[in-house]
Amino acid sequence: MNPDTDIRELFRRHYRPLCLYALHYLKDADAAEDVVQEVFTAWWQKTGSGAREPVANVRSYLYTMVRNRCIDALRRSGLQADHLQPEDAAGLIADDDAQERSEREARLWQAVERLPRRRRELLLMSKRDAMSYEEIAEAAGLSVNTVRNQISRALHTLRSALSPDDSTADLLLLLAAFPAA
């Protein structure tokens, strides 16, 4: 079966980036996941019946479906048209930037998930939860030096796992700005 139309492969490849993309619009992880699940359900229903003409660019089509459903959800919540754009921690961003960032964010979270469990927990306590090394050491029952060493190793691993275009500042901003998906 064509990987662009096999729903399992599409879901595996695009679910997380689409959720992060929807999160730029909705700022609610549960609502973002609901929108993306609705999109995949609609895609499956339409392509499974054979009623749909082949789509030239499935990725673009899925992003468009998610964007439109996010905008619909925002309109239903009463937001004005000028508030229907994606945002990041710094403010409004272009839709193309939101797509690119969502894919970069998904790569980051995949790399974070591959870290050893304890190292991942310490990194998230530091960067996402904004805890000091001393607070982490106390909460985890470790020395401050061990916490510092583990976080340093985690950041080194993440830097090597990501694209050379992704800066360390981007990495830290992403960890601080978004919940683990």
QUIKA-V199297 format. One line per field, one symbol per residue. phi: phi as a letter, one per 30 degrees, with the letter a starting at -180 (. if undefined). psi: psi as a letter, one per 40 degrees, with the letter a starting at -180 (. if undefined). A space follows every 50 residues. Layout:
BEGIN
phi->???
psi->???
END
This chain:
BEGIN
phi->.dddcdeddddedcededdddddddchbdddddddddddddddddddddi dcdecdbdedddddddeddddedddddjddedcccdbbddkdbdeddddd dddddddddddddddeedddddddddddchddedddeddcibdddddedd ddddddddeddcdddddddeeddddddbddc
psi->ihdeehdddddddeddddddddddddfhddddddddddddddddddddee ehiihdgdddddddddddddddddddeeiideefiiiadeaiiidddddd dddddddddddddeiiddddddddddddefiidddddddefiiddddddd dddddddddddiidehiddddddddddiih.
END
